[in-house]
């Protein structure tokens, strides 16, 4: 019984180290969301910090369209960042049984 607990504790420690490393990697990645065929692009880090927004000047003549394209580009970038996060965090917890739907701390 003690061997099982010790082994489980080692697995938990390893998973915690892997999660910390994955979070550090996420802070370094950047994803770019696009809308309007590239007329608007938004670059976010894996921690959802905005790094860059690019708007084609032709979009600015129609404020409503610009707003819609900016929102769509942000949503595209957020979806890409979430996919990266899930991938990295999933790899960090591989082999460790987690209840369905449970998210580890630091997951977005």
DSSP file (Angstrom, degrees, kcal/mol; ACC not computed):
  #  RESIDUE AA STRUCTURE BP1 BP2  ACC     N-H-->O    O-->H-N    N-H-->O    O-->H-N    TCO  KAPPA ALPHA  PHI   PSI    X-CA   Y-CA   Z-CA
    1    1 A X     >        0   0    0      0, 0.0     4,-1.9     0, 0.0     5,-0.2   0.000 360.0 360.0 360.0 -44.5    0.0    0.0    0.0
    2    2 A X  H  >  +     0   0    0      1,-0.2     4,-2.7     2,-0.2     5,-0.2   0.880 360.0  56.5 -62.6 -37.0    2.8    2.5    0.9
    3    3 A X  H  > S+     0   0    0      1,-0.2     4,-2.3     2,-0.2    -1,-0.2   0.887 105.9  50.8 -61.2 -39.1    4.5    1.7   -2.4
    4    4 A X  H  > S+     0   0    0      2,-0.2     4,-2.5     1,-0.2    -1,-0.2   0.906 111.4  47.2 -65.5 -42.1    1.4    2.7   -4.3
    5    5 A X  H  X S+     0   0    0     -4,-1.9     4,-2.5     2,-0.2    -2,-0.2   0.916 112.8  49.1 -66.1 -42.8    1.1    6.0   -2.4
    6    6 A X  H  X S+     0   0    0     -4,-2.7     4,-2.1     2,-0.2    -2,-0.2   0.904 112.5  48.1 -62.4 -41.3    4.8    6.8   -2.9
    7    7 A X  H  X S+     0   0    0     -4,-2.3     4,-2.4    -5,-0.2    -2,-0.2   0.911 111.5  50.0 -66.5 -41.9    4.4    6.0   -6.6
    8    8 A X  H  X S+     0   0    0     -4,-2.5     4,-2.4     1,-0.2    -2,-0.2   0.897 110.1  50.8 -62.8 -40.7    1.3    8.2   -6.9
    9    9 A X  H  X S+     0   0    0     -4,-2.5     4,-2.4     2,-0.2    -1,-0.2   0.887 109.5  50.5 -64.6 -39.2    3.1   11.1   -5.1
   10   10 A X  H  X S+     0   0    0     -4,-2.1     4,-2.5     2,-0.2    -2,-0.2   0.915 110.9  49.1 -64.4 -42.2    6.0   10.8   -7.5
   11   11 A X  H  X S+     0   0    0     -4,-2.4     4,-2.6     1,-0.2    -2,-0.2   0.913 111.2  49.6 -63.0 -42.1    3.6   10.9  -10.5
   12   12 A X  H  X S+     0   0    0     -4,-2.4     4,-2.3     2,-0.2    -2,-0.2   0.902 111.0  49.4 -64.1 -40.9    1.9   13.9   -9.0
   13   13 A X  H  X S+     0   0    0     -4,-2.4     4,-2.2     2,-0.2    -2,-0.2   0.917 112.2  48.1 -63.3 -43.7    5.2   15.7   -8.5
   14   14 A X  H  X S+     0   0    0     -4,-2.5     4,-2.6     1,-0.2    -2,-0.2   0.907 111.1  50.7 -64.3 -42.0    6.3   14.9  -12.1
   15   15 A X  H  X S+     0   0    0     -4,-2.6     4,-2.7     2,-0.2    -1,-0.2   0.904 108.7  51.9 -63.1 -40.8    2.9   16.1  -13.4
   16   16 A X  H  X S+     0   0    0     -4,-2.3     4,-2.2     2,-0.2    -1,-0.2   0.910 110.7  48.0 -62.3 -42.1    3.3   19.4  -11.4
   17   17 A X  H  X S+     0   0    0     -4,-2.2     4,-2.2     2,-0.2    -2,-0.2   0.914 112.3  49.4 -63.2 -42.6    6.8   19.9  -12.9
   18   18 A X  H  X S+     0   0    0     -4,-2.6     4,-2.5    74,-0.2    -2,-0.2   0.892 110.0  51.2 -64.1 -39.8    5.4   19.2  -16.4
   19   19 A X  H  X S+     0   0    0     -4,-2.7     4,-2.5    73,-0.2    -1,-0.2   0.904 109.5  50.0 -64.3 -41.5    2.5   21.6  -15.9
   20   20 A X  H  X S+     0   0    0     -4,-2.2     4,-2.0     2,-0.2    -2,-0.2   0.920 112.1  47.6 -63.4 -42.9    4.9   24.4  -14.8
   21   21 A X  H  X S+     0   0    0     -4,-2.2     4,-2.2     1,-0.2    -2,-0.2   0.911 111.3  51.0 -63.9 -42.0    7.1   23.8  -17.9
   22   22 A X  H  X S+     0   0    0     -4,-2.5     4,-2.5     1,-0.2    -2,-0.2   0.898 109.0  51.4 -63.0 -40.4    4.0   23.8  -20.1
   23   23 A X  H  X S+     0   0    0     -4,-2.5     4,-1.7     2,-0.2    -1,-0.2   0.886 109.3  50.4 -64.4 -38.4    2.8   27.1  -18.6
   24   24 A X  H  X S+     0   0    0     -4,-2.0     4,-0.8     2,-0.2    -1,-0.2   0.900 110.9  49.2 -65.0 -40.2    6.3   28.6  -19.2
   25   25 A X  H >X S+     0   0    0     -4,-2.2     4,-1.3     1,-0.2     3,-0.9   0.905 107.7  54.5 -65.2 -41.1    6.1   27.4  -22.9
   26   26 A X  H 3< S+     0   0    0     -4,-2.5    20,-1.4     1,-0.3    21,-0.3   0.860 101.6  58.4 -61.3 -35.3    2.6   28.9  -23.3
   27   27 A X  H 3< S+     0   0    0     -4,-1.7    -1,-0.3     1,-0.2    -2,-0.2   0.788 109.1  46.5 -63.9 -25.8    3.9   32.3  -22.1
   28   28 A X  H << S+     0   0    0     -3,-0.9    -1,-0.2    -4,-0.8    -2,-0.2   0.718  94.1  89.5 -91.0 -22.9    6.4   32.2  -25.0
   29   29 A X     <  -     0   0    0     -4,-1.3    17,-1.2    -3,-0.2     2,-0.4  -0.381  57.2-159.3 -77.8 156.0    4.2   31.1  -27.9
   30   30 A X  E     -A   45   0A   0     15,-0.2     2,-0.3    16,-0.1    15,-0.2  -0.996   4.9-169.0-131.8 140.0    2.2   33.5  -30.1
   31   31 A X  E     -A   44   0A   0     13,-2.8    13,-2.6    -2,-0.4     2,-0.5  -0.940  10.9-145.7-124.9 150.0   -0.8   32.8  -32.2
   32   32 A X  E     -A   43   0A   0     -2,-0.3     2,-0.4    11,-0.2    11,-0.2  -0.968   6.5-159.8-121.7 125.6   -2.4   35.0  -34.8
   33   33 A X  E     -A   42   0A   0      9,-3.1     9,-2.5    -2,-0.5     2,-0.3  -0.802  13.5-163.2 -99.2 144.4   -6.0   35.2  -35.6
   34   34 A X  E     +A   41   0A   0     -2,-0.4     2,-0.3     7,-0.2     7,-0.2  -0.884  12.0 178.3-127.4 156.5   -7.3   36.5  -38.9
   35   35 A X  E  >> +A   40   0A   0      5,-1.9     5,-2.0    -2,-0.3     4,-0.7  -0.982  63.3  29.8-151.0 156.4  -10.5   37.8  -40.3
   36   36 A X  T >45S-     0   0    0     -2,-0.3     3,-0.7     1,-0.2    -1,-0.1   0.874 131.5 -56.5  64.5  37.9  -11.6   39.3  -43.6
   37   37 A X  T 345S-     0   0    0      1,-0.2    -1,-0.2     2,-0.1    -3,-0.0   0.833 111.5 -43.2  63.7  31.5   -9.1   37.3  -45.6
   38   38 A X  T 345S+     0   0    0     -3,-0.4    -1,-0.2     2,-0.3    -2,-0.2   0.508 106.4 123.4  92.0   5.6   -6.2   38.8  -43.6
   39   39 A X  T <<5S+     0   0    0     -3,-0.7    17,-3.1    -4,-0.7     2,-0.4   0.803  82.2  29.9 -68.8 -26.5   -7.5   42.3  -43.6
   40   40 A X  E   <S+AB  35  55A   0     -5,-2.0    -5,-1.9    15,-0.2     2,-0.4  -1.000  72.4 177.1-131.8 133.2   -7.4   42.2  -39.8
   41   41 A X  E     -AB  34  54A   0     13,-2.6    13,-3.0    -2,-0.4     2,-0.4  -0.996   9.5-167.3-136.8 145.1   -5.0   40.2  -37.7
   42   42 A X  E     -AB  33  53A   0     -9,-2.5    -9,-3.1    -2,-0.4     2,-0.5  -0.998   8.4-154.8-131.3 129.6   -4.5   39.9  -33.9
   43   43 A X  E     +AB  32  52A   0      9,-3.0     8,-3.4    -2,-0.4     9,-1.5  -0.927  17.5 176.5-110.2 125.8   -1.6   38.3  -32.3
   44   44 A X  E     -AB  31  50A   0    -13,-2.6   -13,-2.8    -2,-0.5     6,-0.2  -0.864  25.9-124.2-121.0 156.1   -1.9   36.9  -28.7
   45   45 A X  E >   -A   30   0A   0      4,-2.1     3,-1.9    -2,-0.3   -15,-0.2  -0.436  40.9 -97.9 -84.8 172.6    0.4   35.0  -26.4
   46   46 A X  T 3  S+     0   0    0    -20,-1.4   -19,-0.2   -17,-1.2   -20,-0.1   0.653 127.4  58.8 -64.6 -14.6   -0.6   31.6  -25.0
   47   47 A X  T 3  S-     0   0    0    -21,-0.3    -1,-0.3   -18,-0.3     3,-0.1   0.197 122.2-107.6 -98.1  14.1   -1.6   33.6  -21.9
   48   48 A X    <   +     0   0    0     -3,-1.9     2,-0.5     1,-0.2    -2,-0.1   0.733  69.5 147.1  68.3  26.2   -4.0   35.7  -23.9
   49   49 A X        -     0   0    0    -22,-0.1    -4,-2.1     1,-0.0     2,-0.3  -0.813  50.3-122.6 -91.1 130.7   -1.9   38.8  -23.8
   50   50 A X  E     +B   44   0A   0     -2,-0.5    -6,-0.3    -6,-0.2     3,-0.1  -0.572  35.2 170.3 -75.5 129.0   -2.3   40.9  -27.0
   51   51 A X  E     +     0   0A   0     -8,-3.4     2,-0.3     1,-0.4    -7,-0.2   0.724  62.3   3.4-106.2 -33.3    1.0   41.5  -28.8
   52   52 A X  E     -B   43   0A   0     -9,-1.5    -9,-3.0     2,-0.0     2,-0.4  -0.992  47.7-164.9-158.2 144.6   -0.1   43.0  -32.0
   53   53 A X  E     -B   42   0A   0     -2,-0.3     2,-0.5   -11,-0.2   -11,-0.2  -0.998  12.2-171.5-129.8 128.7   -3.1   44.2  -34.0
   54   54 A X  E     -B   41   0A   0    -13,-3.0   -13,-2.6    -2,-0.4     2,-0.5  -0.986   3.3-177.6-123.8 127.5   -2.9   44.9  -37.7
   55   55 A X  E     -B   40   0A   0     -2,-0.5   -15,-0.2   -15,-0.2     2,-0.2  -0.986  28.0-126.3-127.4 123.2   -5.8   46.5  -39.6
   56   56 A X    >>  -     0   0    0    -17,-3.1     3,-2.0    -2,-0.5     4,-0.6  -0.486  24.4-127.9 -63.3 131.3   -5.8   47.1  -43.3
   57   57 A X  G >4 S+     0   0    0      1,-0.3     3,-0.8    -2,-0.2     4,-0.4   0.775 105.0  66.7 -55.8 -28.0   -6.5   50.8  -43.9
   58   58 A X  G >4 S+     0   0    0      1,-0.2     3,-0.7     2,-0.2    -1,-0.3   0.767  94.1  59.5 -66.3 -22.9   -9.3   50.0  -46.3
   59   59 A X  G X4 S+     0   0    0     -3,-2.0     3,-1.6     1,-0.2     7,-0.4   0.791  90.7  70.0 -73.0 -28.4  -11.3   48.4  -43.5
   60   60 A X  G << S+     0   0    0     -3,-0.8     3,-0.2    -4,-0.6    -1,-0.2   0.652  81.5  72.4 -69.4 -15.1  -11.3   51.7  -41.5
   61   61 A X  G <  S+     0   0    0     -3,-0.7     2,-0.5    -4,-0.4    -1,-0.3   0.689 100.8  47.2 -72.9 -15.5  -13.7   53.4  -44.0
   62   62 A X  S <> S-     0   0    0     -3,-1.6     4,-2.5    -4,-0.2     3,-0.3  -0.824  70.5-172.5-125.9  90.6  -16.5   51.2  -42.6
   63   63 A X  H  > S+     0   0    0     -2,-0.5     4,-2.5    -3,-0.2     5,-0.2   0.842  84.2  52.7 -55.1 -39.2  -16.4   51.3  -38.8
   64   64 A X  H  > S+     0   0    0      2,-0.2     4,-2.2     1,-0.2    -1,-0.2   0.927 111.9  45.2 -63.6 -44.0  -19.1   48.6  -38.3
   65   65 A X  H  > S+     0   0    0     -3,-0.3     4,-2.7     2,-0.2     5,-0.2   0.904 111.6  53.5 -65.3 -40.2  -17.3   46.2  -40.6
   66   66 A X  H  X S+     0   0    0     -4,-2.5     4,-2.6    -7,-0.4     5,-0.2   0.923 108.8  49.3 -59.8 -44.9  -14.0   47.0  -38.8
   67   67 A X  H  X S+     0   0    0     -4,-2.5     4,-2.4     1,-0.2    -1,-0.2   0.923 112.2  47.7 -60.2 -45.4  -15.5   46.3  -35.4
   68   68 A X  H  X S+     0   0    0     -4,-2.2     4,-2.3     1,-0.2    -2,-0.2   0.906 113.4  47.3 -63.6 -42.2  -16.9   42.9  -36.7
   69   69 A X  H  X S+     0   0    0     -4,-2.7     4,-2.5     2,-0.2    -1,-0.2   0.881 111.2  50.8 -68.7 -38.2  -13.6   41.9  -38.3
   70   70 A X  H  X S+     0   0    0     -4,-2.6     4,-2.4    -5,-0.2    -2,-0.2   0.938 111.9  47.5 -64.1 -45.9  -11.6   42.9  -35.2
   71   71 A X  H  X S+     0   0    0     -4,-2.4     4,-2.5    -5,-0.2    -2,-0.2   0.916 112.9  49.1 -60.8 -42.8  -13.9   40.8  -33.0
   72   72 A X  H  X S+     0   0    0     -4,-2.3     4,-2.2     1,-0.2    -1,-0.2   0.892 110.9  49.6 -65.2 -39.5  -13.7   37.9  -35.4
   73   73 A X  H  X S+     0   0    0     -4,-2.5     4,-2.3     2,-0.2   -31,-0.3   0.895 111.2  49.4 -66.9 -39.5   -9.9   38.1  -35.5
   74   74 A X  H  X S+     0   0    0     -4,-2.4     4,-2.8     2,-0.2    -2,-0.2   0.942 111.5  49.0 -63.2 -47.0   -9.7   38.2  -31.7
   75   75 A X  H  X S+     0   0    0     -4,-2.5     4,-2.4     1,-0.2    -2,-0.2   0.890 110.4  51.2 -60.5 -39.5  -12.0   35.2  -31.4
   76   76 A X  H  X S+     0   0    0     -4,-2.2     4,-2.0     2,-0.2    -1,-0.2   0.920 111.9  46.7 -63.0 -44.1   -9.9   33.3  -34.0
   77   77 A X  H  X S+     0   0    0     -4,-2.3     4,-2.7     2,-0.2    -2,-0.2   0.905 111.4  51.3 -65.7 -41.5   -6.7   34.0  -32.0
   78   78 A X  H  X S+     0   0    0     -4,-2.8     4,-2.7     2,-0.2     5,-0.2   0.921 109.5  50.5 -62.0 -44.1   -8.3   33.0  -28.7
   79   79 A X  H  X S+     0   0    0     -4,-2.4     4,-2.1     1,-0.2    -1,-0.2   0.908 112.0  47.4 -60.6 -41.9   -9.5   29.7  -30.2
   80   80 A X  H  X S+     0   0    0     -4,-2.0     4,-2.2     2,-0.2    -2,-0.2   0.906 112.2  49.4 -66.2 -41.4   -6.0   29.0  -31.5
   81   81 A X  H  X S+     0   0    0     -4,-2.7     4,-2.6     1,-0.2    -2,-0.2   0.905 110.7  50.5 -64.8 -40.7   -4.4   29.9  -28.1
   82   82 A X  H  X S+     0   0    0     -4,-2.7     4,-2.8     2,-0.2     5,-0.2   0.891 108.9  51.8 -63.7 -39.2   -6.9   27.6  -26.3
   83   83 A X  H  X S+     0   0    0     -4,-2.1     4,-2.1     2,-0.2    -2,-0.2   0.921 111.5  46.8 -63.0 -43.7   -6.1   24.8  -28.7
   84   84 A X  H  X S+     0   0    0     -4,-2.2     4,-2.7     2,-0.2     5,-0.2   0.917 112.6  50.4 -62.6 -43.3   -2.4   25.2  -28.0
   85   85 A X  H  X S+     0   0    0     -4,-2.6     4,-3.0     1,-0.2     5,-0.3   0.934 110.8  47.7 -61.8 -47.8   -3.0   25.4  -24.3
   86   86 A X  H  X S+     0   0    0     -4,-2.8     4,-2.3     1,-0.2    -1,-0.2   0.884 112.6  50.5 -61.6 -38.9   -5.1   22.2  -24.3
   87   87 A X  H  X S+     0   0    0     -4,-2.1     4,-1.9    -5,-0.2    -2,-0.2   0.947 114.9  41.2 -64.4 -49.1   -2.5   20.4  -26.3
   88   88 A X  H  X S+     0   0    0     -4,-2.7     4,-1.7     2,-0.2    -2,-0.2   0.907 118.2  45.8 -68.6 -41.7    0.4   21.4  -24.0
   89   89 A X  H  X S+     0   0    0     -4,-3.0     4,-1.4    -5,-0.2    -1,-0.2   0.870 110.8  54.0 -69.9 -35.6   -1.5   20.9  -20.8
   90   90 A X  H  < S+     0   0    0     -4,-2.3     4,-0.3    -5,-0.3    -1,-0.2   0.899 109.2  48.3 -63.5 -39.8   -2.8   17.5  -22.0
   91   91 A X  H >< S+     0   0    0     -4,-1.9     3,-0.8     1,-0.2    -1,-0.2   0.859 108.5  55.1 -67.0 -34.5    0.7   16.4  -22.7
   92   92 A X  H 3< S+     0   0    0     -4,-1.7   -73,-0.2     1,-0.2    -1,-0.2   0.789 113.2  40.8 -70.0 -27.2    1.8   17.6  -19.3
   93   93 A X  T >< S+     0   0    0     -4,-1.4     3,-2.3    -3,-0.2    -1,-0.2   0.311  83.0 140.5-102.7   8.4   -0.9   15.4  -17.6
   94   94 A X  T <  S+     0   0    0     -3,-0.8     3,-0.1    -4,-0.3    -3,-0.1  -0.225  71.9  17.2 -55.1 135.0   -0.5   12.4  -19.8
   95   95 A X  T 3  S+     0   0    0      1,-0.2     2,-0.6     0, 0.0    -1,-0.3   0.320  99.4 108.3  86.8  -9.3   -0.7    9.2  -17.9
   96   96 A X  S <  S-     0   0    0     -3,-2.3     2,-0.3   -85,-0.0    -1,-0.2  -0.898  71.1-129.5-103.9 117.0   -2.3   10.8  -14.9
   97   97 A X        -     0   0    0     -2,-0.6     2,-0.4    -3,-0.1    -3,-0.0  -0.489  31.2-179.8 -70.1 124.4   -6.0    9.9  -14.6
   98   98 A X        -     0   0    0     -2,-0.3     3,-0.1     4,-0.0    -5,-0.0  -0.944  34.3-101.9-121.4 144.7   -8.2   13.0  -14.1
   99   99 A X    >   -     0   0    0     -2,-0.4     3,-2.1     1,-0.1     0, 0.0  -0.333  54.7 -85.8 -60.9 146.3  -11.9   13.1  -13.7
  100  100 A X  T 3  S+     0   0    0      1,-0.3    -1,-0.1     3,-0.0     3,-0.1  -0.272 113.9  13.9 -55.4 134.3  -13.8   14.0  -16.9
  101  101 A X  T 3  S+     0   0    0      1,-0.3     2,-0.3    -3,-0.1    -1,-0.3   0.347  90.2 137.5  83.6  -6.7  -14.1   17.8  -17.3
  102  102 A X    <   -     0   0    0     -3,-2.1     2,-0.4     1,-0.0    -1,-0.3  -0.568  38.4-156.9 -76.7 133.6  -11.5   18.6  -14.7
  103  103 A X        -     0   0    0     -2,-0.3     2,-0.1    -3,-0.1     3,-0.1  -0.901  13.3-127.7-109.9 139.0   -9.1   21.4  -15.6
  104  104 A X    >   -     0   0    0     -2,-0.4     3,-2.0     1,-0.1   -15,-0.0  -0.492  42.5 -83.7 -78.3 153.5   -5.7   21.7  -14.0
  105  105 A X  T 3  S+     0   0    0      1,-0.3    -1,-0.1    -2,-0.1     3,-0.1  -0.305 117.6  30.6 -56.2 138.0   -4.8   25.1  -12.5
  106  106 A X  T 3  S+     0   0    0      1,-0.4    -1,-0.3    -3,-0.1     2,-0.2   0.289  86.2 128.3  95.6 -10.5   -3.4   27.4  -15.1
  107  107 A X    <         0   0    0     -3,-2.0    -1,-0.4     1,-0.1    -4,-0.1  -0.578 360.0 360.0 -80.2 145.6   -5.5   26.0  -18.0
  108  108 A X              0   0    0     -2,-0.2    -1,-0.1   -26,-0.1   -26,-0.1   0.424 360.0 360.0 -94.1 360.0   -7.4   28.5  -19.9
